[in-house]
Amino acid sequence: MNDMAKKSNNAAALLVPFLFSLILVLVIAISLSYDKVNRILPISTVEHQEQEAMMRSSTVSDESSTESEGCDLFSGRWVFDDERRPLYSGLQCEYMHDEVACEKYGRRNLKHQQWRWQPNGCDIPRFDAGKFLTRLIGKRIVYVGDSLNRNQWVSMVCMVESFISSESKSMIYNGSLMSFRAKDFNASIDFYWSPLLLESNCDDPVNHRKTNRIMRANSIETHARQWADADILVFNSYLWWKQPGMKMKVLHGSFEDEIKKVEELEMVEGFELALKEWSGWLELNQNPNAKLFFVSLSPTHVWGDEWGAASNQNCYNETEPIHREGYASRGSDHKMLHMVENTIMKMRRKGLSVQLLNITQLSEYRKDGHPSVYRRYWVNLTQEQLANPTSYSDCTHWCLPGVPDAWNELLYSYIVL
């Protein structure tokens, strides 16, 4: 009997730690499952979620992150927040550009500076210039694209420059490349002018307005030499493909060839070709450790009847966002956006992580955020134009501080978290 009692006690002694271990494993598993709820989805989202998003052609939001385990940063609303906005002073930013310096050029209603993007179901981490620059130590971030990408670049420079002492920051202009240097962090935040991604006759950073646009096939290498060593790349391309009635000429060969072989494509076909060559070059040549982003199309607000104003009105004198959920301008080409989504999906399948910064829908709401007449114009305005401000209002670019700050907060979320 004593032997049986001893065996029973031994079994009980062994069972206790086993049950304790089992309970501990269950607690950890439950904790991890709760932790997933408020986490931003990583770039490498599961494939079937991407496919579901692509099939919803009626929406332009990145549906891959709407599952319960994550948060769609691009679906939400604008919240008025005059306590935490703006993130910087447009008048005090040393590196502000005059075409987006709305307060400097007379805009008095500054409510557009005080709206914060609020995703549904989660929060964007508050921008911390020190944390961002610390993450950039020894690194280079390059915005590559057109004037809207430059708009976003200026925003980022203004978001961080006040954190850096005057003697430790500088700006270097070198043709198509603009480089903001933060010396104490050994970091640079650059912009490279490349509106069509490939080499073109629009590549001059100043004199680039051409009645005939010509891009050179198989020619991304010339531009890539300027940004291939970057640790973070933020691309965009859209505006320069949206010219009614214009065709894109594609040059096979060199601009210096005496006899030129040129084919003519619809603009959207040219855009598709540029995306194919851009993605192909990155798949073969890009540093696998670099973070890659593509910013979706930035909408315009040129038809007032879309939000209830007169049909001959545009963004001029608009001071409030559009609050109608899902509003979309008829000028936004979703077909081109889907081309970008498809290209990124193919790149991911080949093992190259690219994150789409889908700023389209959140920017659609902001008819109040454009410079309209409150900017510097590089040509003299006629008396007829001055008499009709809507005729020369800029409803394409964005005042700073303003909407592009939210784009950069989204970018910050992916870089810092």
N, C-alpha and C positions, 0 to 999 in steps of 0.2 A: 504493500500500500504506500509506503514511504517513497518507493521508486516511482510509482505512478503520480504521486503528488508533485515530486520534483520535476517530472517531465511536463506536467500541466503548468507549473510555475515558469519553467523555461520557455514554453510555447507562448505564454502570456507576455513574458519579458521581450520576446522577439516581435510579437505582434504590435506592441505599443509604438516603438520607433517606426515600424512600417506604416501604421495608420497616421502618425504625425507627418511623415514624409509625403504621404498621399494628400493630406489636407493642405500642406504647404504648396505642393504643385498646383492644386486646384485654385488656391488663392492667387498665386502668381498668374495663372492663365486668365482668371477673371479680370485681374488688374490690367493685364496687357490688352484685353479685348476692349475695356472701357477707354484705355488710353488712345486707341485708334480713332475714336469717334471724332475728336477735334483736331486730328492731324491733317496737314496738307498732303495731298497725294504726291508721291515722288514723280519724277519725270518718266520713269519706266513703268507707266500704268499698264495694267494687263490688257492684252490685245483685244479681247472681246468687247471691252468698254469703249475702246477707240472706234471699233467698227460700228457699234451702236450709235455713237456720236455722229459719225460720218453719214449714216443713213438718214439722219434727221435733217433733211435739206431745208426745212423751214426755219431752222435756228442757226445762229452763228456762234453760240456759246460752246465752250469746250466741255461736252457732256461727260468726258471720261472721268471727271472728278465729282460726280454728283451722288455716288453711292454712299451708304451710311458710314463707310470706313474713312471718308475724307470730306473735303469741302471744296466746292466750286468757287474759286476766288472771283470769277468773272460774272457771276450772277448775283445781283443784289440791287442796291438803291443808293442814291446820294442823300447824305444826312447833313443838315446845316450844323456846323460846329465852329462857332467863332472863338472858342477857347483854345482849340488846338490847331487852328488854321488861320493864316497861312503858315507854311513851314519855314519861310524866310521872307525877307523884304525885297521886293523887286527893285526898289530905288537904291538899296544898299549893296546888292549883289554886284561885285566888281566886274563880272564877266557876262552881264546881261546883254542880249542882242536887241538892237533897236526895233527889229520887225515884230518882236513879241513883248516889248516893254510898254504895255498898255497904260499903266499908271503914269509913266514918264511922259507919254504923248497925250495926256489929257483925260483919260477915263476916270470919272469921279465915283461912279457906283462900283464899289469893289467887292460886292457880295459874292461875285464869282470865285473869289479867292478862298471862301470860307466853307466850301462844301467838301465833305469827306466821303470817300467810297466805302460803303459798308456791305460786304458779302452776306448772303443769306446763310445763317447757321454757324458762322465763325467770324473771327476778327483778323484783320491784317495786322501783323506786328508793327508797332509804332516805329517810325523811322528814327534811327540812331546813327548820326553821322560818324561818331567815334567808333562804334561797333562795325559799321560798314567799312571805314578806312582801315581798321585793324584787320578785317578779313582780306583787304586788298594789299596788305604789306607784300612788297616784292612782286606785285602783279600788275597786269595791264588789262583794262576793259576798253573795248572799241565798239562804238556805235557806227554801223556801216549802212549807208542808204541816202535818202533824200532830205529835203528841208524839214519834213516832219520828224525824221529821226534826229536831225540837228536840234529841233525844238525840244525833243526829249533829252538830248545830251546837255543842252544849256540848263534845263531843269535840274539834272543831276549835279552839274557843277555848282549851281547856286545852292543846292541842298547841302553840299558838303563844305564849300569854300570858307564859310564864316567860322568853321571849326578849326581852321588852319591859320597860323600866324602869317602876316604879310611876307616876311622874309623866307617863309618855307613853301610858298606856292608861286606858280608862274604859269603863263600861257604861251605856247609856241605855235606859230602859224607857219606851215610849210606846204604851200599849194593846196591840194585837196585834203590835207591832214591838219587837224587842229588838236593840240595836245595840252591838257591841263595836268600839271605835275604837282604832286604832293610830296615834297622832298623828304620830310621826316618819316614818311611811310614807304618811300621808294616805290610809289605807285603813280600810275597815270590813267586818266579818264579821257579817252580820245574820241574824235569824230572823223570819219573818212567819207568824203563825198563820192557816192557811186550810185546815182539814182536808178540805173537800170541793172545793177549788179555786174553786168558784163561791160567790157570796154565799149565806149560809144562816143559820138560827137557831142554829147551833153556832159562830158566829164570835167570841163573847166569849171572850177568852183564859183566863178563870177559870171563869165560869158557863156551861158549854157542854154539859153532859150533859142531853139532852132525850129524853123518852120517844117523842116524834114528831119526826122529822127532816124539815125543810123546806128545800129549796134553791130559789133563785130563778133561773129560766131567763134566759139572755142577760144575765148579771149579773157577768161577770168583771171588767169595767172598774173597779168599786169597789176590788177588791183590786189590780188591775194598777197602779193609780196609785202603790202603795206599793213596787213592785219593778221597774217597767218600765225604769228608768234604770240597772239593775244591769249590770255587765260580765260577771258569772258568775251563773247561776241554777241552783239545785239543787232540783227539785220532787220531791214524793212525794204519794201519796194511795192508801190501801188500807184501813187498819184501820177507818176509820169507815164503810166500806161492808160490813163483815163483821159484821152483827148478825142472828143467827138469828131468823126470824119477823117481822122488821121490814120495813116498806115505806118507800120514799122518796117523799115528797110533793114535787111540783114546782109552784112558784108561778109563774103567768104574770101579771106585773104587779108591784105594789109591796107590801111588808109593811104599808104604811100605808093601802092601799086598804080601804074599808069592805066592799065586796063582793069577795071573793077568788076567782079562778079557779084551782083546784088539781086536778092530776091525780096519780094514784098509780101508781108504777112499782115493779117489783122492784128490789132494791138494785143488782144487776149492770147493769140497764138504766139506772139513774141514773148509775152510774159511766161507762158508755159515753157518755151524754149530756154529762157533765162533761168527759171527754177530748175530745170533738168540739168543744165550745165553747172549751176551753183551747187546743187546737191551732189552731183557726181564728183566735183572737185573735192568737196568736204569728205566724202566717203573714202577717197583714195589718199588724201593728203593731210587732213586735219589732226592735230594733236588730240589723242583720245581722252586726255585729262581736261580739255577745255570745256567750259560750259557754253552751250549754244542756245540762242533764243531767236525767234522770229516774231516781230510785232505785226499783228494783223492790221487790216485797213483802218485808217482814221477817217471818219465820216465828215461830210460837209453839211452846212445848213443854209441852203440857198433858195429854198421854196417855202415861203411862209405859210402857204395853204396847208402844208403837211401838219402843222401844229395849231391851226385855227386862225392864223393871221391872214392878211390880204395876200393874194397870189403874187403881187409885185414886191412883197417885202422879203427880207432875208434876215440874217443874224443881227443887222444893225439895230441898236437900241434894245436888244433882248437882255433881260436882267435876271431871268429865272430859268431853271432847268425844265425839261419836259418830264412830267411825272407819270405819264401813261406807260405802264409796264409793257415792254416788248416793242416800243416805238422803233421804227426803222425808216430811214430816208430812202426814197426811190433811187437816189443817186449812188447808194452803196451796192457795189457789185459782188454779191454773195458767191457767184460762180468763181470769181477769182480767189475769194477766200477759201472755197472748197479745194481749189487747186493747191493752195498752200498746205491745207490740212492733209490732202492726199500725199503730197510730196514728203511731209514730215512723217507720216505713217510709214511710207516706204523706207525712209532713212532709219527709223526705229527698228524695222524688221531686219535691217542689215547691221544692227548693233550700234548705230550712232544716235545718241540721245540728243534730241532737239526739243525744246519747250516752246510751244506757241503761246505768246502773250496776247491773249484774245481781248484786246482793248476796245473792240468795235462797239458792242452793245452798250457798255458803260459810257462811251463817248457819244453815242447817238443821243443820249438824253441832254447833252450839254450845249444847247443852242446859245446859251449865254456866255460861253467861254472863249469865243473867238475875238481877235483884235478889232474886227470891223474897220472903223476909220482911225482907231487909236494905235497907230504904229508909224514908223518911218517908211515912206515910199521912196523908191530909188529913181523914179521918173517924176517929172513935173505933172501935176494934175491940171486938167483943163477947167475952165470956168463952168462948163456944162456938168462935169463930174462933181465939182465942189457944190454945185446947186442941188445935186441929187446924191446924197451920201450912200444910198444903197447901191449905186452904180459902181462904186470902187471899194466897197467893203470887203475886207479879207475874212471870208467865212470858212477858210481852210485851215489856217494855222491856229495856234492857241496862245492866249495870254499867259504870261508867267508873272507871279505864281498862278497855278491853275491846274487844268486837267492833266497835263503830262506829269505833274508831281505824283498823281495817283498811279499812272503807268509805272513810274519808278518805284513806288512803294510795293507794287506787285513784283517787280523785278527783284527788289530787295528781299522779299519773302523767300524767293527761290535761292538766292545767293547766300543768305545768312543762316536760314534755318537748316 
